[in-house]
Amino acid sequence: MRQIKFRAFDLESQSMKEVEMIVTYLKKDDNLTEDDEKKALEKVQKLLDDYIKKIELAVAEKDKEIMTV
């Protein structure tokens, strides 16, 4: 179960790096304002946080299930 959590955090880090690369590319082409950049990064971070929370809940539920058996 812990491996799942660690993998989720790895994916979060990787996803943010990819988003930052896209943002950097768009900024170079002047297609992205600073406000848009901030909003995009906040949205992605919120999505990632939501999924991490779901994973943590699922892991906790599975841990609880295992401990009761």
N, C-alpha and C positions, 0 to 999 in steps of 0.2 A: 504493500500500500504506500509506503513511503517513497518507493521508486516512482509511483505515479505522480505524487506531489512534486518531486524533484524534476521530473520530466515536464510537468506543467510549467514550472518556473523557468526551465530552459526554453520552452516554447515562447513564453512571455518575453523573455529577453531577446530571442531571435526575432520575434514579431515586431518589437519596438525598433530594433535595428533596421529592419526592412522598411518600416514606415518612415523612420528618420532619413533613410537613403532616398525614398520617394520625395519627401518634403524638400530635401536638399536639391534634388534634381529640379523640382518645380520652382524653387526659389531662384535657381540660376537662370531659368527661363522667364523670370518675372511674372509667372502665372499665379503666384501665391503671395498673399499679403501676410504680414506678421500675425494679424488677428486670425486669419484662416489657418495658418500654421498651428497656432496655439489651440484653436478649436479642434482641429483634426487630431492632434496629439492627445488632447483631453478625451475625445470620443473613443479613440483606440484604447487608451489606458483604462477607461471605464469598462469597455467591453472585456478587456483582459482581466480586470479585477473581478467582474461578474463571473466569468468562467472559472477563475481560480477559486472563488468562493464556492461555486457549485461543486468543484472537484474536492475541495476540503470537506464539504458536507457529506459527499458520497463516501469519501475515505473514512470519515468519522463514523458514519452509519455502518460501514463494512467492518471497521474495527470493533464496534459495539456488538455487531452480529457474531463476529468471531469469538469475542470474549464470553458470550452467553452460551456458546455451544460446548 
